[in-house]
Amino acid sequence: ADVAGGCSGVDGSAALYSPACDACVGVGCCTQFQTCVSDSGCVTIQTCLVQCLMMTGSALTCVKKCNSGVGTSQSKATALELCIESSCPAVCT
C-alpha cells in the first residue's frame, strides 16, 4: 500500500521529511506538497528548512534563514509549512 495516501512524490524522490512525516503530509497536505515540489524555489526553501532543523532544531531560526519572504515560491512554501504545522505537528517536528 502507498503510505502517502496516493500522494505522488511525497515518499519518493521528492520526499523531504521523515517517513512518518511523509505519510502524514501525503494524507493531510498533498495539494500543498505537490504545489511546492512543482516549484524549484519552493523545494529549495523546504530543503533548507529540513536540513536546518536537523542541525539546529530551532524552527524560528530556520524559518528566518531559509524563507525568502517574498514571491510565489515563498507563498507556496508557507502554505505547505502551515499545513504541516496544523495537520502533522507530532510526526514532523
C-alpha positions as CSV (number, residue, x, y, z in Angstrom):
1,A,0.0,0.0,0.0
2,D,1.1,3.6,-0.6
3,V,1.9,5.0,2.8
4,A,1.4,8.5,1.5
5,G,-2.3,8.0,0.7
6,G,-1.8,8.2,-3.0
7,C,0.1,11.5,-3.0
8,S,2.7,11.1,-5.7
9,G,6.2,12.2,-4.8
10,V,5.8,12.5,-1.1
11,D,7.5,9.3,-0.3
12,G,9.7,9.1,-3.4
13,S,12.5,11.2,-4.9
14,A,10.9,14.4,-3.8
15,A,10.5,13.3,-0.2
16,L,11.7,16.0,2.1
17,Y,10.8,14.6,5.6
18,S,11.0,11.5,7.7
19,P,8.9,8.5,6.6
20,A,6.3,9.1,9.3
21,C,6.1,12.8,8.4
22,D,5.9,11.9,4.7
23,A,3.0,9.7,5.3
24,C,1.1,12.4,7.2
25,V,1.9,15.1,4.7
26,G,0.7,12.7,1.9
27,V,-2.7,12.4,3.6
28,G,-3.2,15.9,5.0
29,C,-1.2,18.2,2.8
30,C,-0.9,16.5,-0.6
31,T,-2.1,19.5,-2.6
32,Q,0.3,21.9,-0.9
33,F,3.1,19.4,-1.2
34,Q,2.6,18.9,-4.9
35,T,2.3,22.6,-5.5
36,C,5.6,23.1,-3.7
37,V,7.5,20.3,-5.5
38,S,6.5,21.7,-8.8
39,D,8.3,24.9,-8.0
40,S,12.1,24.7,-7.7
41,G,12.2,27.8,-5.4
42,C,9.7,26.2,-3.0
43,V,11.7,23.0,-3.0
44,T,14.9,25.0,-2.2
45,I,13.2,26.6,0.8
46,Q,11.8,23.3,2.1
47,T,15.1,21.5,1.7
48,C,16.9,24.3,3.5
49,L,14.3,24.1,6.4
50,V,14.6,20.4,6.8
51,Q,18.4,20.4,6.8
52,C,18.5,23.4,9.2
53,L,16.1,21.7,11.6
54,M,18.1,18.6,11.6
55,M,21.2,20.6,12.5
56,T,19.9,23.2,14.9
57,G,16.4,22.1,15.9
58,S,15.1,25.7,16.1
59,A,12.2,26.3,13.8
60,L,12.2,30.0,14.2
61,T,15.9,30.3,13.3
62,C,15.5,28.0,10.3
63,V,12.4,29.9,9.0
64,K,14.4,33.2,9.2
65,K,17.4,31.6,7.5
66,C,15.5,29.8,4.7
67,N,12.4,31.8,3.9
68,S,13.0,34.4,1.2
69,G,10.0,36.3,2.5
70,V,8.6,37.2,-0.9
71,G,7.4,35.8,-4.2
72,T,5.4,32.8,-5.4
73,S,7.8,30.2,-4.2
74,Q,7.7,31.6,-0.7
75,S,3.9,31.7,-0.6
76,K,3.8,28.0,-1.7
77,A,6.4,27.1,0.9
78,T,4.4,29.0,3.6
79,A,1.2,27.2,2.6
80,L,2.9,23.8,3.0
81,E,4.6,24.8,6.3
82,L,1.3,26.0,7.7
83,C,-0.5,22.8,6.6
84,I,2.2,20.6,8.2
85,E,2.1,22.6,11.4
86,S,-1.7,22.1,11.7
87,S,-2.0,18.6,10.3
88,C,1.2,16.8,11.3
89,P,2.8,18.6,14.3
90,A,3.6,15.4,16.3
91,V,5.4,13.5,13.5
92,C,7.0,16.3,11.6
93,T,8.8,18.3,14.3
